Structures are given as structure tokens and as C-alpha cells.
Amino acid sequence: MQSVEMTYISNSEADTVKLAEHLAKKCRPGAVIALDGDLGAGKTRFSQAFAKALGVNEVVNSPTFTIIKEYEGSEMPFYHMDVYRVGMAEADELGLDEYFYGDGVTIVEWSSIITPLLPPQYLHLFIQYEGEQSRTMRLTAYGEPFATQLNEIKWRGI
């Protein structure tokens, strides 16, 4: 499967929110976004902005110890996962496919731990800390609809 890549430079929290909102508005049920980056890079902040754009009214925080948190959005559920403390064998037993192929949108923090379990079509976002306010975000789309979305961002911007 061909992938599409792009780099997004975030010079502020507002830039990060803008990207999260743009991607959230384009997502449909079954969409999976895989997030990676160092501690403190902004994975949870991105997830919070994404959830808000989906119409989630609850406080969204990192599900580090609960692994999976479910939220109700205005049009579909939002599934927020953090697999930092999960090994492949344990993750395989969690029934992740029910979320990945379900009726909501899933964000997986620390996704590189479970890459073989991700569906064939997903968006990978690596957030790199560059300074107090700035981040470099490398996005890789594996399949549709994400490849089209990244190409639109490249040509039209956000």
C-alpha cells in the first residue's frame, strides 16, 4: 500500500489545535490515528483538541493507566487509547479491532508499540518537540481516506 507523507510545523498550541480540528472534521467511523512522540511532545494535547472538534464535552486526559477511554462525540464515539504500558501480547488480547473497525474514531498514543495490530488504513502522526511552543509533526497516511486528506492539506493548506 502506498503511503503519503507530509510535515507540519506547529509554532504554537493554536497551530496544533488547528491541525487536530481539521483532521477531526474529515474523519468518519472506523478512522484510526496513531500518535507517537517523546513524553511531553503534545500527544495528549492533540487528542484533546481532536476530541473537542468531534463534539466531546468531557475532559479528555491521557488514559495511561486505564488504557482505553470512551467518549461520546456529537456524531460518533471517540476512543482514546494509551498503550505505553502495554506489551504486544496484552494488546492483542484487548479486542482492539472492535474499536478500530467500530462506529467511532480512535486515537492511539504510543502506537509504535502495537503497529502490527493497527488496521491497514490509518494516519500516523509523530510529534517532535522543538521548543517550548514549537513542534514538528510528521504525518504519514496509509491508505484512504487519509492519503487524500494529506494531499489536500499539502495543496490547499488548513
C-alpha positions as CSV (number, residue, x, y, z in Angstrom):
1,M,0.0,0.0,0.0
2,Q,1.3,3.4,-1.0
3,S,1.8,6.0,1.7
4,V,1.6,9.8,1.6
5,E,3.8,11.9,3.8
6,M,3.9,15.5,4.9
7,T,5.5,17.6,7.6
8,Y,3.5,20.2,9.5
9,I,5.3,22.9,11.6
10,S,3.4,24.0,14.7
11,N,4.7,27.2,16.1
12,S,2.1,27.4,18.8
13,E,-0.6,25.4,20.7
14,A,-3.1,27.1,18.4
15,D,-1.4,25.6,15.3
16,T,-1.6,22.2,16.9
17,V,-5.3,22.7,17.7
18,K,-5.9,23.9,14.1
19,L,-4.4,20.6,12.7
20,A,-6.3,18.5,15.1
21,E,-9.6,20.2,14.3
22,H,-9.0,19.9,10.6
23,L,-8.3,16.2,10.8
24,A,-11.2,15.5,13.1
25,K,-13.7,17.2,10.8
26,K,-12.7,14.9,8.0
27,C,-12.8,11.6,10.0
28,R,-15.5,9.0,9.6
29,P,-16.4,6.0,11.7
30,G,-13.5,3.5,11.8
31,A,-10.8,6.1,11.4
32,V,-7.6,5.4,13.3
33,I,-5.0,7.9,14.1
34,A,-1.7,6.6,15.5
35,L,0.3,9.1,17.7
36,D,3.9,8.8,18.7
37,G,6.4,11.2,20.1
38,D,8.5,11.8,23.3
39,L,7.0,12.4,26.7
40,G,5.7,15.9,26.7
41,A,5.7,16.3,22.9
42,G,1.9,17.1,22.8
43,K,0.2,13.8,22.0
44,T,-2.5,14.3,24.7
45,R,-3.0,18.0,23.8
46,F,-3.5,17.0,20.2
47,S,-6.0,14.3,21.3
48,Q,-7.9,16.9,23.5
49,A,-8.3,19.3,20.6
50,F,-9.3,16.4,18.3
51,A,-11.9,15.2,20.7
52,K,-13.3,18.7,21.2
53,A,-13.7,19.0,17.4
54,L,-15.6,15.8,17.4
55,G,-18.1,17.3,19.9
56,V,-16.8,15.6,23.0
57,N,-17.8,17.8,26.0
58,E,-16.0,15.8,28.7
59,V,-12.4,16.4,30.0
60,V,-10.1,14.3,27.9
61,N,-6.9,13.2,29.6
62,S,-4.3,10.6,28.9
63,P,-5.6,7.1,29.6
64,T,-2.2,5.8,30.7
65,F,-3.5,3.6,33.5
66,T,-6.9,2.7,32.0
67,I,-5.5,2.1,28.5
68,I,-8.8,2.9,26.8
69,K,-11.3,5.7,27.4
70,E,-14.5,6.0,25.5
71,Y,-16.2,9.4,25.0
72,E,-19.4,10.3,23.2
73,G,-19.0,12.9,20.4
74,S,-21.8,14.8,18.8
75,E,-21.9,12.4,15.8
76,M,-19.9,9.4,16.8
77,P,-17.9,8.0,19.7
78,F,-14.2,8.9,20.3
79,Y,-11.9,6.1,21.6
80,H,-8.7,7.3,23.2
81,M,-6.0,4.7,23.9
82,D,-2.6,4.9,25.5
83,V,-0.6,1.7,25.1
84,Y,2.6,3.0,26.7
85,R,2.4,0.3,29.5
86,V,1.0,-2.5,27.2
87,G,3.0,-5.2,25.5
88,M,2.1,-6.7,22.2
89,A,0.7,-9.9,23.7
90,E,-1.5,-7.9,26.1
91,A,-2.6,-5.5,23.4
92,D,-3.6,-8.4,21.2
93,E,-6.0,-9.6,24.0
94,L,-7.7,-6.2,24.4
95,G,-10.0,-6.6,21.4
96,L,-8.7,-3.5,19.7
97,D,-10.3,-4.5,16.4
98,E,-13.7,-3.8,18.0
99,Y,-12.6,-0.1,18.3
100,F,-10.6,0.1,15.1
101,Y,-13.5,-1.2,13.0
102,G,-16.3,0.2,15.1
103,D,-18.6,3.1,14.8
104,G,-16.2,5.7,16.3
105,V,-12.8,7.3,15.7
106,T,-9.8,6.0,17.6
107,I,-6.6,7.8,18.6
108,V,-3.8,5.5,19.9
109,E,-1.0,7.2,21.8
110,W,2.4,5.3,21.7
111,S,1.1,3.4,18.7
112,S,4.5,2.2,17.5
113,I,4.3,-0.4,20.3
114,I,1.4,-2.1,18.6
115,T,2.0,-1.2,14.9
116,P,1.3,-4.8,13.7
117,L,-2.2,-4.7,15.3
118,L,-3.2,-1.4,13.6
119,P,-5.6,-1.7,10.6
120,P,-4.1,-1.4,7.2
121,Q,-5.5,2.1,6.7
122,Y,-4.6,4.7,9.3
123,L,-2.9,8.0,9.8
124,H,0.4,8.1,11.7
125,L,1.4,11.3,13.4
126,F,4.8,11.7,15.0
127,I,5.2,14.8,17.2
128,Q,8.7,16.1,17.8
129,Y,9.4,18.6,20.5
130,E,11.3,21.6,19.0
131,G,11.0,24.1,21.8
132,E,8.5,25.4,24.4
133,Q,5.9,26.3,21.7
134,S,7.1,24.6,18.5
135,R,6.7,21.1,17.3
136,T,7.5,19.3,14.0
137,M,4.7,16.9,13.1
138,R,5.4,14.2,10.6
139,L,2.2,12.7,9.1
140,T,2.1,9.5,7.2
141,A,-1.2,8.3,5.6
142,Y,-1.6,4.6,5.0
143,G,-4.5,4.2,2.6
144,E,-7.7,6.2,2.2
145,P,-9.2,8.5,3.2
146,F,-6.0,9.8,4.9
147,A,-3.9,9.9,1.7
148,T,-6.5,12.2,0.1
149,Q,-6.7,14.3,3.2
150,L,-2.9,14.9,3.4
151,N,-2.7,15.7,-0.3
152,E,-5.5,18.3,0.2
153,I,-3.6,19.8,3.1
154,K,-0.4,19.9,1.0
155,W,-2.1,21.7,-1.9
156,R,-4.7,23.9,-0.1
157,G,-3.4,24.2,3.5
158,I,-5.5,24.1,6.5
